[in-house]
Amino acid sequence: FDYEKLFGWKDGIIVFRDAQIDEIVNTLSRWYGVTFTVENTPKEVWDYNGTFPNQSLDNVLNSIGFTKGFTYEFDEHNPKNVTIKLN
């Protein structure tokens, strides 16, 4: 039983366990109220694990991007649109 994964949201904690890019994008989209565009497809299965207590979207994307090797940018005209560029 993974309490933090199931109920962490109540404490402002985002938890990923063996998450694929689709799960990450969907979770972050709901959590931060943004829309993502993903360029390219992952070259491997992600299985990403991470825990983010009360973090900004920028910090979360920096951490995941460093680990999984992608960059991202916020749309200068609408910062609610984020593009993830997979390498």
C-alpha positions as CSV (number, residue, x, y, z in Angstrom):
1,F,0.0,0.0,0.0
2,D,1.5,3.3,-1.1
3,Y,-0.1,5.9,1.0
4,E,1.9,8.8,-0.5
5,K,0.9,7.8,-4.0
6,L,-2.8,7.6,-3.2
7,F,-3.2,10.4,-0.8
8,G,-0.2,12.7,-1.2
9,W,-2.2,15.2,-3.1
10,K,-4.0,16.1,0.1
11,D,-0.6,17.2,1.4
12,G,0.5,18.9,-1.8
13,I,2.8,16.0,-2.8
14,I,3.0,14.7,-6.4
15,V,4.2,11.1,-6.6
16,F,5.2,9.1,-9.7
17,R,5.8,5.4,-9.5
18,D,6.9,3.7,-12.7
19,A,5.2,6.5,-14.6
20,Q,5.2,6.8,-18.4
21,I,5.3,10.2,-20.1
22,D,1.5,10.2,-20.6
23,E,0.8,9.8,-16.9
24,I,3.3,12.5,-16.0
25,V,1.9,15.0,-18.5
26,N,-1.7,14.2,-17.5
27,T,-0.9,14.5,-13.8
28,L,1.0,17.8,-14.2
29,S,-1.7,19.2,-16.5
30,R,-4.4,18.6,-13.9
31,W,-2.2,19.7,-10.9
32,Y,-1.0,23.0,-12.4
33,G,-3.8,23.8,-14.8
34,V,-1.6,23.8,-17.9
35,T,-1.8,22.3,-21.4
36,F,1.2,20.3,-22.7
37,T,2.4,19.6,-26.2
38,V,5.0,16.8,-26.4
39,E,7.4,16.9,-29.4
40,N,8.9,13.6,-30.5
41,T,8.4,10.3,-28.8
42,P,10.4,8.7,-26.0
43,K,13.2,6.4,-27.2
44,E,12.7,4.1,-24.3
45,V,10.1,3.1,-21.7
46,W,10.2,5.7,-19.0
47,D,9.2,4.0,-15.7
48,Y,9.9,7.3,-13.9
49,N,9.9,7.5,-10.1
50,G,9.8,10.8,-8.2
51,T,8.2,12.6,-5.4
52,F,7.6,16.4,-5.4
53,P,6.4,18.0,-2.2
54,N,4.9,21.4,-2.7
55,Q,7.1,22.2,-5.8
56,S,6.6,24.7,-8.6
57,L,5.9,23.3,-12.1
58,D,9.3,24.7,-13.2
59,N,11.1,22.7,-10.4
60,V,9.2,19.5,-11.3
61,L,9.9,19.9,-15.0
62,N,13.6,20.7,-14.3
63,S,14.0,17.6,-12.2
64,I,12.2,15.2,-14.6
65,G,13.9,16.8,-17.6
66,F,17.3,16.4,-16.1
67,T,16.7,12.7,-15.4
68,K,14.9,11.9,-18.7
69,G,16.8,14.2,-21.0
70,F,14.2,16.6,-22.3
71,T,13.8,20.4,-22.4
72,Y,10.7,22.4,-22.1
73,E,9.4,25.9,-22.6
74,F,6.4,28.0,-21.6
75,D,4.6,29.8,-24.4
76,E,5.5,33.5,-24.1
77,H,2.0,34.5,-25.2
78,N,0.2,32.0,-22.9
79,P,2.2,30.6,-20.0
80,K,-0.5,28.0,-19.5
81,N,0.8,26.2,-22.6
82,V,4.0,24.2,-22.1
83,T,6.0,22.4,-24.8
84,I,8.2,19.4,-23.8
85,K,10.9,18.6,-26.4
86,L,12.1,15.0,-26.0
87,N,15.6,14.4,-27.2
